[in-house]
């Protein structure tokens, strides 16, 4: 029980529950089928990206270039498929986007492994290059007519819920499966493989990790390559969800994802973090941005509210660590 | 008498030596000269005109001041991602204040007085915003990246909510008149603002105990704590100073556009980090000078004004080029540090033998 009280996931779950009932009592619209499906739908992109961010933060790094990777791989894939007038299975689009993302991510990983500098600054640089490349060299603009396989996928749903009261219905897109696959994959990597152990070790202490026999450079290549690949897939998913290719659609998403992962109890200093926590964090952030309208809060307050949630969420866990440290110091001085 | 003269020239020599003993500053001066020479050689009829110079000198203070703010937080081992939001927020608040207190038929003297009040109000507000970040970092223990990310969202959110997402116009004309004034028709006021900020900050960093302790804390937080420094106090002063500088930059932006918005200068955060790294500020803390920042701001402004002369280079290329310059500088620093380390190792081996 004491362990439960110390866990961030517990507090995040409590906040989510409280928010659920608050919205339900205010609007009476929360526990309706279509609202829950809308929520699940908005979870897809942040959910997929958060899994990559989780791995990075556990390893002690941080990446702000992944939205640029996602947008660049999404745009170039759609452009390529339109150019060759592609008609085959849609999975190829995801594979191409994933591969482009993988390459861009590997560039990040290579620079990080070689330069050994704060990952934030390196990825700021590469992110800026990727974004500039897309906007300047590829002359990106909104593509509203998608290749046929992609537009077909964006009209395929798993199931639909009707809200008789309001006369609207929401459908769960098929790409929701991608989120499930990603979560299972990341859970497996982190908890069942030597690679996962290495990622946790890298975040705990890079020198100890090296001494323990892990190849740090190879780990970093994997971590940032994986994030790049995921970003590519997520970018493609975004195109499928919105039904058009908007090149600037994910700008500013990096902060949302990092905030979500940190809210879920992952320590920014590395070495700690769970898939469950990251998902809960993503759910909370999505709920806040989705449900403010249901609460009657004007949308231009949403940034303010996410700011408060980030501060409270990260503050709760940071304060506990600080108190533990102080206790430790106090006992040292008493002796 | 002769001895005195001798001493003086010796001191001068030492000062010169100091400049060239700092390899970073030397390199920056060389880069500046090369950038300047290249641009003047490519388009002398546009680049080497007085108007072009005046506009160039008027533009860089906005992000130059933000870069100084970023530098002091980076010296402390942190980062201030909220600086641009603070600039916009204080800009909006000051504009609202000016609109409220300057009637349409106000005399120039009265309007100027209110403008000065508004300036101080904005600086105090900026300091207060910085104090929020400092509290989160020192008292709660949130890492600076995240804490300032949070305050960034918070302050940006407040700014958006204040303006309801649109812009504030019909600001009393005195602000833009003062902000866009050219002294003698050549030197923009904004340049003077930058020079004053730079001088104050370089005095604080090099001549006060706070400055000394800031560098010390940035190099090693534990050592600084055990030598009796109140780290929390240093963090507070640092982020309050950073917020104050940001608010000055915010006013400059409002004056230039003659409106206040929540999303001015969103690219300045990235640019400020780039300028800091270019000038040799160590992202892990402990290093950085105002002189370096000034030089690298000038380099960047020359490059970006230079690209403006070529119509076929779209604005979007700027992102690409900034990113590439940042990575190139990082790579160069990495290689030169490695070479130095190897050279000293060789020396040590040779002296042993």
Interface residues (C-beta under 8 A of the other chain):
Chain A: X62 X111 X114 X115 X116 X117 X118 X120 X121 X122 X124 X125 X126 X127 X128 X129 X130 X131 X132 X133 X135 X136 X137 X255 X258 X259 X262 X268 X269 X298 X300 X301 X302 X303 X304 X305 X306 X307 X308 X310 X311 X314 X315 X318 X319 X321 X322 X325
Chain B: X79 X136 X140 X141 X142 X143 X145 X146 X147 X149 X150 X151 X152 X153 X154 X155 X156 X157 X158 X160 X161 X164 X165 X270 X273 X274 X277 X283 X284 X314 X316 X317 X318 X319 X320 X321 X322 X323 X324 X326 X327 X330 X331 X334
